[in-house]
Amino acid sequence: MKKKIAQQGRPIPQMKATWLYRIAAILLLLFATGHTVGFLKFVPPTPEGQAVMNAMDNVHLQPGATYTYGGFYRGFGFFLTVYLLFAAFLAWHLGELARKHPAAAGSLP
């Protein structure tokens, strides 16, 4: 593989795929943490917003068991957190794969 040459004649250092995957994994972990804290601690700033949140906790759905819109909101938020954690794990794993077996990673890196 040819290295790119800068205008001064020095080679441009290239970042390895492993580091890109590790950076992505760390950013995904940070985003998952921020998302979870954010949606659990969110308090609407206006009375109208607080009324909507109260209504979400008080309106019940009964498709077999009793649920609330607020419970659905929190459950979907937790589902997104689990998805982000899985994506972080997958990025870390792909970084290891790119480091140990570069040919196995194929065109992903």
C-alpha positions in Angstrom: 0.0 0.0 0.0 1.4 3.4 -1.0 1.7 6.1 1.7 0.3 9.5 0.8 3.0 12.1 0.6 2.5 15.6 1.9 3.7 18.6 0.0 6.9 18.8 2.1 7.8 15.2 1.1 7.0 13.6 4.5 4.5 10.8 4.7 1.1 11.6 6.2 0.5 9.3 9.2 -2.6 7.2 8.7 -4.9 6.2 11.6 -5.4 2.5 11.9 -8.9 1.0 11.8 -8.5 -0.3 15.4 -8.2 3.2 16.8 -11.2 4.4 14.8 -13.3 1.6 16.2 -12.1 2.2 19.7 -12.9 5.9 19.4 -16.4 5.1 18.1 -17.0 2.6 20.9 -16.0 5.2 23.6 -18.2 7.8 21.9 -21.1 5.4 21.8 -20.7 4.6 25.5 -20.7 8.3 26.3 -23.8 8.9 24.2 -25.6 6.0 25.9 -24.7 7.3 29.3 -25.8 10.9 28.4 -29.0 9.6 26.7 -30.0 7.5 29.8 -29.3 10.3 32.3 -31.0 12.8 30.0 -34.3 11.1 29.5 -34.6 9.9 33.1 -33.8 13.3 34.6 -35.8 15.4 32.1 -38.3 17.7 33.6 -40.4 19.9 31.2 -39.6 23.6 31.8 -43.2 24.8 31.1 -46.5 24.0 32.9 -47.9 22.8 29.6 -45.0 20.3 29.2 -45.4 19.2 32.8 -49.1 18.6 32.1 -48.2 16.4 29.1 -45.8 14.4 31.2 -48.4 13.9 33.9 -50.9 12.8 31.3 -48.5 10.3 29.9 -48.1 8.8 33.4 -51.9 8.8 34.0 -53.3 7.6 30.7 -53.5 3.8 30.8 -53.5 1.4 27.9 -54.9 -2.1 28.3 -53.8 -4.4 25.5 -53.8 -7.4 28.0 -52.1 -5.7 30.9 -52.2 -2.1 32.0 -49.5 0.2 30.5 -49.0 4.0 30.4 -47.6 6.2 27.7 -44.9 7.3 30.2 -43.9 3.7 30.8 -43.7 3.2 27.0 -41.5 6.3 26.8 -39.1 5.1 29.5 -39.1 1.6 28.0 -38.2 2.8 24.6 -35.5 5.0 26.1 -34.0 2.0 27.8 -34.2 0.0 24.6 -32.2 2.7 22.8 -29.7 2.6 25.6 -29.3 -1.1 25.2 -28.9 -0.6 21.4 -26.2 2.0 21.9 -24.3 -0.3 24.4 -24.5 -3.2 21.9 -23.2 -0.9 19.1 -20.3 0.1 21.4 -19.5 -3.5 22.1 -19.7 -4.3 18.4 -17.3 -1.4 17.5 -14.8 -2.5 20.2 -15.0 -6.1 18.9 -14.5 -5.0 15.3 -11.5 -3.0 16.5 -10.0 -6.2 18.0 -10.8 -8.1 14.8 -9.2 -5.4 12.7 -6.1 -5.6 14.9 -5.7 -9.4 15.1 -7.1 -10.5 11.7 -7.2 -7.5 9.3 -8.3 -9.7 6.4 -11.3 -11.0 8.4 -12.6 -7.5 8.8 -12.8 -7.2 5.0 -14.0 -3.9 3.7 -15.5 -2.8 7.1 -12.4 -0.8 8.2 
